[in-house]
Amino acid sequence: MLAPCIKLTKYVQAGRGKYKDIPTLTDDERSEDAPTGDGCPHCRVQIDCCTFDRVLVFIASLLFPDEQTFVLDPSEVNAMADAAEALGLMPLADLCTSQTSSFDSRVRKDEHIRLAEVMKRNDENDELLIILDGMVLDITRWIDEHPGGPSIIPTQALNIDCTVFFEMYHVSRQSFLYLKSFYIGELAPEDITKLRSSAENVEASEGFLQSLRSYTTEWRVQIRETQGDKVHKSL
């Protein structure tokens, strides 16, 4: 755990000695709950308190594996990876990388997924695949953790376009953070027109779709066919 301690030293010693160039905060720049007039330098660490707490839990799990467990939530991978880089905490960086690298082996990049396959896997293989704005998401292993309970998705959202339901039940955009970890590919364009909407005569709002696509466009795959040859590009 020496590397994180050394990394943090520059903040603890900000404004002093070899760390004199680390910018310190004036009283006006400090957070509202920070003391003022204490004669101590204050600086800003690029890790928020909640993320740092999670980093401490991770470190505890390394030191005391029999007493402390750590499970990396999909929604926190990016923040934890940034923290691992800032602190030089390689075991955490490796864990975050393993979560993201599984994307390449999981996602179908050379061809679209057909609706018939989605329906068969839902009906015969005890899997749970949902379709959200053309994305196919595999939530099989996560369904028991669903905050809304494990039954609502199987009863309302299978084998249809569930985009409207997703907008209705997920007011916070925090839910977008989970999508990449469930994503397995794109539904075939010819099947999208066959999908029944999750709410009759109701479609997802344009604002929601723009927000959703602005978050997912970076990692959604784009597949096109040219003269019978399939070409794919990972965005």
N, C-alpha and C positions, 0 to 999 in steps of 0.2 A: 504493500500500500504506500510505498515511499514516493512513487511518482506523483500521485494526486496531492500529497502533502507538499511536495516541492512546488508543484504548480500553483497551489493556493498561497504559498509564501509570498509571492509577488504582490498579492492583494493585501495580505496582512501587513506587509512592510511598505505599502504604497507611499511614495513621497520621501522615502528614506534610502540612503546609501545607493546601491546598484539599482534599486527600484524607484529612484526619484522621478523617473519619467512616466511612471504609471499615473495617469491623471486622477486627482482627488476631487471630491465634490465640495462645492460651497454649501453653506447652510441652506440656501434657497433651493439647491439642486437635490438635497437629500429627501428621502421619502418622508411622509408625514409622521410616521412613528419612530423615525430615527432621532437620537438625541442630538442636541445642538449645544455649542459652547462647552463641549467636553474636552477640548484640546486634543482630540484624536483625529487622525486623518480618516476620511470616509471615501470609498471608491465603489464603483459599480461592477459586480461580477456578472458575466453574461450567462448566468444559470438562475432560473427562477427558484423560489424556495421549495415549491412542491416537487420539482424535478430533483433538486438537491436532496430532499428527504428520501426520494426513491433511490438515489445513488447510495445513500447511507445504508438503506435496507439491503441493496445489492452487495455492498462491501461486507456487511454483517453476515450475509449468506455465504460469502467466501471464507470468512474467518471461522464461522460456527455453523457448518453445513448441517449438523445434526439438530440444531436448535432453530435455525432460521431458513426459511425457503423464500425464493424470489421467482416470481412469474412475470415475464415482460408482457405488458398489455400492448396489443397492436396499435392502440391510439397514442402510445407514448414512445414508439420506436425512434421517431425523428428527434424528439427532444432529448431522449436519453443518449442517442448517438452523438448529438452536439455536445452534450455534457461530457461524454467519455473522451471526446477529442480535446475539449478544453482542459480536462483534468489529467489527460494522459493515462486514462484507465483502460488498458488494452483488453482485459477480460470482458468488460462491458461492451467495448467496441466490437469485439468478436461476436458476442451474443447478438447485438443489433444487426451485424452483417449477416449472420446466419438466418435471421428472420427475413431480411430483404432478399438474400440470394435465393431463397426457396421460390421466389417469384419466377425466376427463369425456368426452373424445372417444372413448375406447376402450370404455368400459363400456356395455352395452345396458341402458338404464334403463326403457324403456317396454314391454318385453315379455320373457317368459321365453325361454330358449334351449331348443330341443327336442333330445332325444337323437338323433333322426335327423340333425339338422344336425351335431352333434358327430361322429357316426360317419362321415358323408360327408366332412367336412373332414379327419378323421384318415386315411380310406382313399383319398381321391382328390386332396386338395390339398397333400399333403406337409406337413401341419400336425400339431402335437402338442397336443391339447386333453385335459385330464384333469378328472375330477369329484371334488371333495373336499367332503364334507358338503354337497352341493347346490350348491357353487360351481363354476363352469366357469373353468378356468385355462388360459391359452394360454402354453405353455412352449417354443414352437417355436424362438425365437431364443436361448433360454438352455440348451437341452438339452446342448450340447457342454461347458458349464461345470459340469454336474451333478457334485458330488463323488463320487457313486457310479458315474460313468461314463455314457455316452450310450445304452447299450443296455438297461439294466434297466427303465426306465420304459416304453419302447415294447413290450417283451415281456411286462410284467406288469400295467401300470396303465391301458391304454387301453380306453375304452368300458365301464368298470365303475366302481363306487364304490371308490376307492382309499384311503379314509380309514384303514382298518386298516393298510395298508402304510405310510402316512405316519406313523402312530404307531409302528410297529415300527422303522422305519429312522431316525426323527428323534427321538432322545431329548431333545435340547436344544430348548427353545422358541425358540431363536435362529432356527430355520427359519421361524417365523411371520412374521418381518420381511420375507420375500420375497413373501409371498402377494399383497399389494395390488398389486404391480407386475405380476403375472400375471393378475389377476382381470379377466374380461370380462363377467360376468353370472351369473344364477341359472338353474339347470336347472328346467324346467317340473315342477311338483309331480306331475302325472300320470305323468311319466317316471321320477321317483325310485323309485316302487314297482316299476318294471320292471328296475331296475339289479341286476346280480349283484354281490355283495360280492367284494372282492378276496381274501378268505380264507373258504372255505366254513365255515359255521356259527360264524364268529368275527366279532364286531363290535368297533368301537372302544370303549374304556372310557369310562364316563361322565365320569370325571375329565379325560380327554384332551379330550373334546368340550366340556366346560365351559370348559377353558382356551383351546381353539381359538376358541370362539364369543365369549369375553370379549375376545379380541384383534380379531376380525374384525367384530363387530357394529357398530362405529363407522362402517365404510365399506361394508358390504354393502348392496345395494339391496333394497328390499322392494316387491314389485309385487302389487297386488290388482286384481281386476276387479269392477266394480259396474255391474250392469244393462247389460252389454255394453261399457261404457266402461272403458278401461284407465287406471288411476291409479297413479302410481309415487311413491315417496318414498325419497329417499336418506338413509339413516341416518347 
